[in-house]
Amino acid sequence: LARAVALSTATVLAPTAGEFDAAAYAELLPRVTVEPHTPTP
């Protein structure tokens, strides 16, 4: 999930459709935190 979030953001930052910003991906990936969700009743 963290990789998907970082990649989707890096794709939006790319200037050309179908590409992604590799530098942005490398920067974003370690910054994404995935935590479990506990639904409330």
N, C-alpha and C positions, 0 to 999 in steps of 0.2 A: 504494500500500500504506500509506503514511504517513497519507493521508486516511482510509482505512478504519479504521485503528487508532484514530485520534483520534475519528472519528465514533462508532465502537462504544462507546468509553469514555464519550463525552458522552451517548450514548443511555441507558446504564446509570445515569448520574447524574441524568437527568431524572425528575421526580416522576410524570409521566403517561406511560402506554404510548403509543407511536407518536410521541413527541416527543424532542428532544434539547436539551441545555443548550448554547446557542450560545456563551456566555462560556467554558465549559469547553473546547469545541471549539477556539476561537480561542487559548486558552492552551496546549492540548495539541499542536496541530499542529506548531508549530516545535520542540517538544521530542522528537518522534518521529524516531528515526534508523533508516534502512533500510540494511543492509549486505549485500553479496553473501555467500552461503553456499558454502563450498568443502567438499564432502563428503570425508571421509577414507576411504581404501580399507580 
